[in-house]
Amino acid sequence: MKGKVLSYGLTGFFLFALVAGLACGEKVTRTDPDSQVDMQPSIQPPKPSQLITLFLAGDVMTGRGIDQVLPHPSHPVIYEPYMRSASGYVELAELAHGPIQKPVDFSYIWGDALDELERVRPDLRLINLETSVTTSDDYWEGKGINYRMHPENIPSLAAAKIDYCSLANNHVLDWGYAGLAQTLETLKKVNINSAGAGHNLQEAETPAVMEVEGKGRVIVFSYGLTTSGIPASWAASEGQAGVNLLEDFSDQTILHIKAKVEEVRQAGDIVVASIHWGANWGYAIPSEQTNFAHRLIDEAGVDVIHGHSSHHVKGIEVYQQRPIIYGAGDFLNDYEGISGYEDYRADLALMYFVSMDPATGKLAHLQMTPVQIRHFQLNRASPADALWLTHTLNREGEKLGTRVDMNQGHTLTLRWD
């Protein structure tokens, strides 16, 4: 394949795989930090011991190329227009950044993120798991992209002590209904909570309810929208397995979600809506997303909105003292060696640490740790890359009333009006 340009579809967008090598890092011009604005949280946070801290990550795509380097790779056959073997994505990554010593151990993919998780010690760890976990060969014909991870590689999620996986996304049914069933079964076997997909609509709508000892409960609902690339035919129904797919942002939808929240919510609970929505690329946040997010907080009783689907980080809003992460960006993927959208720096990711006060349901503070995906592993981002993320979040946050400060150690702290 050397010297050949490879083009393929990726959740509705076409990227070009350059197998001759890729300069993954974008040149960053060092400038003075953005002018300081007097923006302090409008509440005095309670003692840290009283807070519930959530680790939130965007899309974790442990299928396809990443699955091939883990101890139990799936059969590599895939059915993409320009790639027929998942191992081809390993080759692209190695051409871009050098050899990956295969097989890697289960903890390898998390890299420096494990030390950061140990340092912060969040109460719960939540991700969007964007792959099917299955041995099924019943791929979804005509979809074009097929992500799967072998069930025997599930210890890779356990290695990071993941507590919850959102499943209402556009890859959970890549290998058919059998693949979905095995995904649900595999997560259950290792005691990882999930929501957003099920054997029927009732299961898909059922939230995960997680107890934080001595502090309270966290309730997570998971929703998907076709704007993220989820086929409409994947919607779960009373007699059909599938995902918890929202048809629209209507009054009826808000009322339905409100009713579901009220069925389970108790005093002191933190309610999270994990939503797979919107395009893969672009910083613009549609007004209908903003309005819907606000109504989820105002009317449906949601405290945290964990948005994902974009392959890069997007702006953050704090509305009614509740955080709205519109696009958390990819957290793990196999895109190394693929070009076409370098300006968005999809190789850079954020670890979001959201600390909530269960007594009020309000945000106390939000800190972020920048990381970079390299060799299918999360590595601490360089100071230059952390600065790039700082400027990006400040540029996008200006219209949302937020900014970030870069701290010593190159972590980021959100500030809001």
C-alpha positions in Angstrom: 0.0 0.0 0.0 3.0 2.3 0.3 2.5 5.6 -1.5 -1.1 5.0 -2.1 -3.8 7.4 -1.0 -6.6 5.6 0.8 -10.1 7.1 1.0 -12.9 5.8 3.1 -16.2 6.8 4.7 -16.2 7.6 8.5 -19.6 8.2 10.1 -20.8 10.3 7.2 -17.5 12.0 6.4 -14.7 11.1 4.0 -11.1 11.0 5.3 -8.0 10.3 3.3 -5.5 7.8 4.7 -2.0 8.7 3.8 0.1 5.6 4.3 3.4 7.4 3.5 3.3 9.1 6.9 1.5 11.8 8.7 2.7 14.8 10.7 0.1 14.4 13.4 0.9 17.4 15.5 -0.2 20.8 14.3 2.4 23.6 14.7 1.5 25.7 17.6 2.6 29.3 17.8 3.3 30.2 21.4 1.6 33.3 22.5 0.7 35.0 25.7 -2.4 33.4 27.3 -5.8 35.0 26.5 -6.5 38.2 28.3 -7.7 37.6 31.8 -11.4 38.1 32.5 -12.7 38.3 36.0 -14.8 35.2 35.9 -15.3 33.3 39.1 -17.8 30.6 39.9 -20.8 32.3 41.5 -21.0 29.7 44.3 -18.5 28.8 47.0 -17.9 25.1 46.5 -18.4 22.9 49.6 -15.7 20.8 51.1 -14.2 18.3 48.5 -15.3 15.4 50.7 -19.0 16.4 50.1 -18.7 16.6 46.3 -19.4 13.8 43.8 -16.6 13.9 41.1 -17.3 12.3 37.8 -14.7 11.4 35.1 -16.3 12.0 31.8 -14.8 10.9 28.5 -15.9 11.2 24.9 -15.9 8.4 22.4 -13.9 5.3 23.4 -13.4 3.4 20.2 -11.6 0.2 21.3 -12.7 -1.7 18.2 -11.1 -2.2 14.8 -7.5 -1.2 14.9 -7.2 -1.0 18.6 -8.8 -4.4 19.1 -6.1 -5.8 16.7 -3.3 -4.9 19.1 -5.0 -6.2 22.2 -4.3 -9.8 23.5 -7.4 -11.3 21.8 -8.0 -9.6 18.4 -11.2 -10.3 16.5 -11.0 -11.7 13.0 -9.8 -8.7 11.1 -12.3 -8.8 8.2 -14.3 -5.6 7.9 -16.6 -4.3 5.1 -15.5 -0.7 4.5 -15.4 0.5 0.9 -11.6 1.1 0.9 -10.4 -1.1 3.8 -11.1 -4.8 4.2 -8.9 -5.6 7.2 -8.9 -4.0 10.6 -5.2 -4.7 10.7 -4.8 -2.1 8.0 -5.5 0.6 10.6 -2.6 -0.7 12.7 -0.3 -0.5 9.6 -1.4 3.1 9.1 -0.6 4.1 12.7 2.8 2.4 12.5 3.7 4.1 9.3 2.8 7.4 10.9 4.5 7.0 14.3 6.5 3.8 14.4 5.9 0.2 15.5 3.5 -0.9 18.2 4.7 -3.9 20.1 1.9 -6.4 19.7 0.1 -7.7 21.7 -0.1 -4.9 24.2 -1.4 -5.5 27.7 -5.0 -4.6 28.6 -3.9 -1.4 30.4 -1.7 -0.2 27.6 -4.3 1.9 25.8 -5.0 4.1 28.8 -1.3 5.1 29.2 -0.8 8.2 31.3 -4.6 8.5 31.9 -4.3 5.8 34.5 -1.9 7.9 36.7 -4.2 10.9 36.3 -7.2 8.8 37.3 -5.3 7.6 40.4 -4.3 11.2 41.2 -7.8 12.6 41.0 -9.7 9.6 42.2 -13.1 10.4 40.8 -16.1 8.7 42.3 -17.4 7.3 39.0 -15.9 6.9 35.5 -18.2 7.4 32.6 -17.4 6.9 28.9 -19.2 6.6 25.5 -18.3 3.1 24.3 -18.4 3.4 20.6 -18.0 -0.2 19.5 -19.7 -3.5 19.5 -18.2 -6.1 21.9 -18.8 -9.3 20.1 -17.7 -12.3 18.0 -20.7 -11.8 15.7 -20.0 -11.8 12.0 -23.4 -10.5 11.2 -22.3 -7.0 10.1 -24.8 -4.3 9.3 -24.9 -4.2 5.5 -24.6 -0.9 3.8 -23.4 1.0 6.9 -19.8 1.2 5.7 -18.0 1.1 9.0 -17.8 -1.9 11.3 -16.3 -1.5 14.8 -16.0 -4.5 17.1 -13.9 -5.5 20.0 -13.5 -9.2 21.0 -15.3 -9.9 24.3 -12.1 -11.4 25.7 -10.6 -7.9 25.4 -13.1 -6.5 27.9 -10.4 -6.4 30.6 -9.1 -3.4 28.8 -12.1 -1.4 30.1 -11.8 -3.0 33.6 -8.1 -1.9 33.6 -9.3 1.7 33.8 -12.0 0.8 36.3 -14.8 2.1 34.0 -18.1 2.3 35.9 -20.4 3.2 33.0 -20.7 2.9 29.2 -23.1 4.9 27.2 -24.4 2.7 24.3 -26.8 5.0 22.4 -24.4 5.6 19.5 -23.8 4.8 15.9 -21.5 1.8 16.3 -23.1 -0.4 18.9 -25.1 -2.3 16.2 -22.3 -2.5 13.6 -22.4 -6.3 13.9 -26.1 -6.7 14.1 -28.6 -7.6 16.9 -26.4 -10.6 17.9 -23.5 -8.2 18.4 -25.6 -5.9 20.5 -26.9 -8.8 22.7 -23.3 -10.0 23.3 -22.2 -6.4 24.1 -24.8 -6.1 26.8 -24.0 -9.6 28.1 -20.3 -8.9 28.2 -20.6 -5.6 30.1 -22.9 -7.2 32.6 -20.5 -10.0 33.3 -17.8 -7.6 34.3 -20.2 -5.4 36.3 -19.9 -2.3 34.1 -23.2 -0.4 34.0 -24.7 0.8 30.7 -27.7 2.5 29.3 -29.0 3.6 25.9 -29.3 0.2 24.2 -31.3 -2.9 25.1 -33.3 -5.9 24.0 -36.3 -3.6 23.7 -37.3 0.1 24.3 -37.9 -0.4 28.0 -34.3 -1.7 28.5 -32.8 1.0 26.2 -34.5 3.8 28.2 -33.7 2.4 31.6 -31.0 4.5 33.3 -28.0 3.3 35.2 -28.3 4.1 38.9 -25.0 4.1 40.7 -24.5 4.6 44.4 -21.5 6.7 45.6 -21.0 5.5 49.2 -21.6 8.2 51.7 -22.5 10.8 49.1 -25.5 9.9 47.1 -26.5 8.4 43.8 -25.7 9.2 40.2 -28.4 8.4 37.6 -27.3 8.3 33.9 -29.7 8.3 30.9 -28.3 7.7 27.5 -29.8 9.1 24.3 -28.9 9.2 20.6 -29.9 11.2 17.6 -29.7 10.5 13.9 -27.6 13.6 13.4 -24.7 11.6 14.9 -25.0 9.0 12.2 -27.3 6.5 14.0 -29.5 4.8 11.4 -33.2 5.5 12.2 -33.8 1.7 11.8 -31.7 1.2 15.0 -34.3 2.7 17.2 -35.5 0.3 19.9 -39.2 -0.5 20.2 -41.4 -2.6 22.4 -40.7 -5.6 20.3 -37.3 -4.8 18.8 -33.8 -4.4 20.2 -31.9 -1.2 19.5 -30.8 2.1 20.9 -32.6 4.8 22.8 -33.1 7.1 19.8 -34.8 10.5 20.2 -36.9 11.5 17.3 -36.7 15.2 17.9 -36.3 18.0 20.5 -40.1 18.6 20.8 -42.2 19.4 23.9 -43.3 15.8 23.8 -39.7 14.6 24.0 -38.9 16.9 27.0 -42.1 15.7 28.8 -41.2 12.1 28.2 -37.6 12.5 29.6 -39.0 14.5 32.5 -41.3 11.6 33.4 -38.5 9.1 33.2 -36.3 11.2 35.5 -39.1 11.7 38.0 -39.6 7.9 38.1 -36.2 7.3 39.6 -34.9 10.6 41.0 -34.6 11.0 44.8 -33.4 14.0 46.8 -29.6 14.4 46.5 -29.3 12.5 43.2 -27.2 13.8 40.4 -28.8 13.2 37.0 -26.6 12.9 33.9 -27.9 12.9 30.3 -25.3 11.3 28.0 -26.2 12.3 24.4 -24.7 11.2 21.1 -25.6 14.1 18.8 -24.4 16.2 15.9 -21.7 16.0 13.2 -18.2 14.7 13.6 -16.5 17.9 12.6 -17.1 21.6 13.3 -17.3 23.8 16.3 -20.7 25.3 15.7 -23.4 24.3 18.2 -26.8 24.3 16.6 -29.4 26.5 18.4 -31.7 23.5 18.7 -29.0 21.7 20.7 -28.5 24.6 23.1 -32.3 25.1 23.5 -32.8 21.4 24.2 -29.9 21.3 26.7 -31.4 24.2 28.6 -34.8 22.7 28.7 -33.4 19.4 30.0 -32.0 21.4 32.9 -35.0 23.7 33.4 -37.8 21.3 32.8 -36.6 17.7 33.0 -34.4 17.9 36.1 -31.0 17.0 34.4 -27.9 18.2 36.2 -25.1 17.3 33.8 -25.1 17.1 30.0 -22.4 14.8 28.6 -22.5 15.4 24.8 -20.4 13.4 22.3 -20.1 12.5 18.6 -17.7 15.2 17.5 -14.2 13.9 16.9 -12.7 16.9 18.6 -13.5 19.0 21.8 -16.1 21.7 21.5 -17.1 24.6 23.7 -18.5 24.2 27.2 -21.4 26.0 28.8 -22.5 26.4 32.4 -26.2 27.0 32.5 -28.1 27.4 35.8 -24.9 26.3 37.5 -25.1 23.0 35.5 -22.4 21.9 33.1 -23.1 21.3 29.4 -20.3 19.6 27.5 -21.6 19.9 23.9 -18.8 17.7 22.4 -16.3 15.8 24.6 -14.3 14.7 21.5 -12.8 11.3 20.9 -10.9 9.9 23.8 -9.5 6.8 22.1 -9.5 6.0 18.4 -7.6 4.3 15.7 -7.3 7.3 13.4 -3.5 7.7 13.4 -2.2 7.9 9.8 -5.5 9.3 8.5 -5.6 12.9 7.3 -8.2 15.3 6.2 -9.2 17.3 9.3 -5.9 18.1 10.9 -6.9 21.6 12.0 -9.3 20.1 14.5 -6.6 18.1 16.3 -8.6 14.9 16.8 -5.4 13.4 18.3 -5.9 15.7 21.3 -8.4 14.7 24.0 -9.6 15.9 27.4 -10.2 14.0 30.7 -13.2 15.9 32.2 -13.4 15.9 36.0 -16.8 17.3 36.9 -17.4 17.9 40.6 -21.0 18.3 41.6 -22.6 19.3 44.9 -25.3 16.6 45.5 -27.0 18.9 48.0 -27.8 21.5 45.3 -27.2 19.7 42.0 -24.9 22.5 41.1 -21.4 22.4 39.6 -18.6 23.1 42.1 -15.7 22.9 39.7 -14.6 21.4 36.4 -11.0 20.5 35.7 -9.6 18.9 32.6 -6.4 17.1 31.8 -5.1 17.2 28.2 -3.9 14.0 26.6 -2.8 13.0 23.1 -3.5 9.7 21.3 -0.3 8.2 19.9 0.5 4.6 19.2 -3.1 3.7 20.2 -2.3 5.0 23.7 -3.2 8.1 25.8 -0.1 10.2 26.6 0.1 13.4 28.6 -0.2 16.3 26.1 2.8 18.6 25.6 2.7 22.1 27.0 2.2 23.4 23.5 -0.7 21.1 22.9 -2.3 22.0 26.2 -2.0 25.7 25.2 -3.6 24.9 21.9 -6.6 23.4 23.7 -6.7 26.3 26.1 -7.0 28.8 23.2 -9.5 26.6 21.4 -11.8 26.3 24.5 -11.5 30.0 25.2 -12.4 30.9 21.6 -15.4 28.6 21.6 -16.3 29.3 25.2 -16.4 33.1 24.7 -19.9 32.9 23.1 -21.0 30.5 25.9 -19.8 32.6 28.9 -16.9 30.3 29.8 -13.1 30.3 29.7 -10.3 28.0 30.9 -7.1 28.8 32.8 -4.1 26.6 32.3 -2.6 25.6 35.6 0.9 24.5 36.7 1.2 21.0 35.4 -0.8 22.0 32.3 -4.2 20.9 33.6 -7.2 23.2 32.8 -9.8 24.8 35.1 -13.1 26.0 33.8 -14.3 29.5 34.8 -17.8 30.8 34.2 -19.9 33.9 34.6 
